[in-house]
């Protein structure tokens, strides 16, 4: 009987920690996937990669807003910068033309994602042809 209580106490204490760990891991995985998708679109738009390959560049990279395209002015010219301090430890840099292409590609991707989600929902609905009757239609 004592062993059963100890097991239950252990389960009650550990289970929430395991659940929290899994949710944090899941969030990190989603964020990494989103970052990879964003960086693919940036590359497709023609943004070039500037690696933070010196201590000075890495320190500067850490000061920028991560995983967000921001407008900057360099040498009097507008540029758009996306900082990735975690995955590639680099900057994606593009001019106004590249930024406009990024906007276009991002919109196309959003539309395609929405169409894919709608198609998946239709597929799920058609696979559930038996509705509330159960598997055997009784």
C-alpha positions in Angstrom: 0.0 0.0 0.0 2.9 2.4 0.8 4.5 1.7 -2.5 1.3 2.6 -4.4 1.1 6.0 -2.5 4.7 6.8 -3.3 4.2 6.0 -7.0 1.1 8.1 -7.1 2.9 11.1 -5.4 5.7 10.7 -7.9 3.3 10.7 -10.8 1.4 13.7 -9.5 4.7 15.7 -9.2 6.4 14.5 -12.4 3.5 14.4 -14.9 3.0 18.2 -15.0 6.8 18.7 -15.6 6.8 16.2 -18.4 3.8 17.9 -20.0 5.5 21.3 -19.7 8.7 19.9 -21.2 6.8 18.4 -24.2 4.9 21.7 -24.8 8.1 23.7 -24.7 9.8 21.3 -27.1 6.8 21.5 -29.4 6.9 25.3 -29.4 10.6 25.3 -30.2 10.0 22.8 -33.1 7.2 25.0 -34.5 9.4 28.1 -34.2 12.3 26.4 -36.0 10.0 25.2 -38.8 8.6 28.8 -39.2 12.1 30.2 -39.2 13.2 27.8 -41.9 10.1 28.6 -44.1 10.6 32.3 -43.7 14.3 32.0 -44.6 13.4 30.0 -47.7 11.0 32.8 -48.8 13.7 35.5 -48.1 16.2 33.6 -50.2 13.6 33.1 -53.0 13.0 36.9 -52.9 16.7 37.5 -53.5 17.8 38.5 -50.0 21.5 37.7 -49.5 22.9 36.2 -46.4 25.5 37.9 -44.3 26.9 35.5 -41.7 27.9 36.8 -38.3 31.3 35.3 -38.6 33.2 37.6 -36.3 32.7 38.4 -32.6 31.7 42.0 -33.5 29.1 40.9 -36.1 27.7 38.3 -33.7 27.4 40.9 -30.9 25.6 43.3 -33.4 23.3 40.5 -34.5 22.3 39.9 -30.8 21.1 43.5 -30.6 18.6 43.2 -33.5 15.0 42.2 -33.4 15.1 38.4 -34.1 13.1 36.7 -36.8 11.4 40.0 -38.0 12.0 41.9 -41.2 12.9 45.5 -40.3 13.7 48.5 -42.4 17.1 50.0 -42.0 19.1 52.8 -43.8 22.6 52.0 -44.9 24.7 54.6 -46.8 21.5 56.6 -47.4 19.7 53.6 -49.0 16.8 51.8 -47.5 17.5 48.1 -46.7 15.5 45.4 -45.1 17.1 43.1 -42.6 16.0 39.8 -41.0 18.2 38.7 -38.1 18.4 35.0 -37.2 20.6 34.8 -34.1 19.7 31.2 -33.3 19.6 29.0 -36.4 22.1 30.4 -38.9 23.6 33.2 -36.9 23.2 35.5 -39.9 21.4 38.4 -41.4 19.3 38.3 -44.5 19.6 41.7 -46.3 17.6 43.0 -49.2 16.8 46.3 -51.0 13.4 47.8 -51.8 13.0 45.6 -54.9 13.8 42.4 -52.9 11.4 43.5 -50.1 8.5 44.0 -52.6 9.3 40.5 -54.0 9.2 39.2 -50.4 5.8 40.7 -49.9 4.5 39.1 -53.1 5.9 35.7 -52.3 4.6 35.9 -48.7 1.1 36.6 -50.0 1.3 33.8 -52.5 2.5 31.4 -49.7 -0.4 32.5 -47.4 -2.9 31.9 -50.1 -1.5 28.5 -50.9 -1.4 27.6 -47.2 -5.1 28.6 -46.8 -6.0 26.6 -49.9 -4.2 23.6 -48.6 -5.9 23.9 -45.2 -9.3 24.2 -47.0 -8.5 21.1 -49.2 -7.5 19.2 -46.1 -10.7 20.1 -44.3 -12.7 19.0 -47.3 -10.8 15.7 -47.4 -11.4 15.2 -43.7 -15.1 15.8 -44.2 -15.4 13.4 -47.1 -13.5 10.7 -45.2 -16.1 11.0 -42.4 -18.9 9.9 -44.7 -20.6 7.7 -42.1 -21.2 10.8 -40.0 -22.8 10.1 -36.6 -23.8 6.5 -37.5 -20.5 5.0 -36.6 -18.2 2.8 -38.6 -20.7 0.2 -39.6 -23.6 2.6 -40.3 -25.8 1.2 -37.5 
